[in-house]
Amino acid sequence: MLAKLSLWKASNEDAKMLTEKEIGSILAAQLMAMVRNRDQSYVSDINAQYSHLEAPGKRIMAELTELMFIKAVECDKQRRQDDAEKLVMENLKK
């Protein structure tokens, strides 16, 4: 999975910007995939509180979170830019 994330990062550096919803969906989908992968997580049959990520799962989530953080910063920067442009245009109309 780490290799896939690295390839994804390299191939998507110039790709379209992700939305907040897409970022959240990617993180949630990866967590749900880990629930079903015994190499990445331990899921307790007794109580969910005893469940946890194994070392490979922690590494994958750390790397994915770093990638999604960068996408979140890009998304926020674009939103602020769009808001500033909208404000300028509204002021020009007056």
C-alpha positions in Angstrom: 0.0 0.0 0.0 2.8 2.4 0.7 4.2 1.9 -2.8 0.7 2.7 -4.2 0.5 5.9 -2.1 4.0 6.9 -3.4 2.9 6.3 -7.0 -0.3 8.1 -6.4 1.6 11.1 -4.9 4.0 11.2 -7.8 1.3 10.9 -10.5 -1.2 13.3 -8.9 1.1 16.3 -8.1 -0.5 18.3 -11.0 -3.9 16.6 -10.8 -7.1 18.4 -10.1 -7.7 19.8 -6.7 -9.6 17.7 -4.3 -12.7 19.0 -2.4 -13.2 18.7 1.4 -15.7 15.9 0.8 -13.3 14.0 -1.4 -10.5 14.3 1.1 -12.8 13.0 3.9 -14.1 10.2 1.6 -10.5 9.0 0.8 -9.5 8.9 4.5 -12.7 7.1 5.5 -12.5 4.6 2.7 -8.9 3.7 3.7 -9.9 3.3 7.4 -12.8 1.0 6.4 -10.5 -1.0 4.1 -8.1 -1.5 7.1 -10.9 -2.9 9.2 -11.0 -5.9 6.9 -7.2 -6.3 6.5 -5.6 -8.3 9.3 -2.1 -7.2 8.4 -3.0 -3.6 9.0 -5.4 -3.8 11.9 -6.5 -6.0 14.8 -10.3 -6.1 15.2 -11.5 -7.5 18.5 -14.5 -9.8 18.5 -15.2 -9.0 22.1 -15.2 -5.2 22.1 -14.4 -2.6 19.5 -12.5 -0.7 22.1 -9.8 -3.4 22.0 -9.4 -2.9 18.2 -6.3 -1.0 16.9 -4.2 -0.4 13.9 -1.1 -2.5 13.5 2.3 -0.9 12.6 1.7 -1.2 8.8 -1.7 0.3 9.1 -0.3 3.2 11.2 2.3 3.9 8.6 -0.2 3.9 5.8 -2.5 6.2 7.6 0.3 8.5 8.6 1.4 8.8 5.0 -2.1 9.2 3.6 -2.9 11.8 6.2 0.2 13.8 5.2 -0.9 13.6 1.5 -4.4 14.6 2.3 -3.2 17.5 4.6 -1.4 18.9 1.6 -4.6 18.6 -0.5 -6.6 20.2 2.3 -4.1 23.2 2.4 -4.5 23.5 -1.4 -8.3 23.4 -1.1 -8.3 26.0 1.7 -5.9 28.3 -0.3 -8.1 28.1 -3.4 -11.2 28.8 -1.3 -9.7 31.9 0.2 -8.5 33.0 -3.3 -12.0 32.5 -4.7 -13.5 34.4 -1.7 -11.1 37.3 -2.2 -11.8 37.5 -6.0 -15.6 37.4 -5.3 -15.2 40.3 -2.8 -13.2 42.3 -5.3 -15.8 41.8 -8.0 -18.6 42.7 -5.7 -16.8 45.9 -4.7 -16.1 46.8 -8.3 -19.9 46.5 -9.1 -20.7 49.2 -6.5 
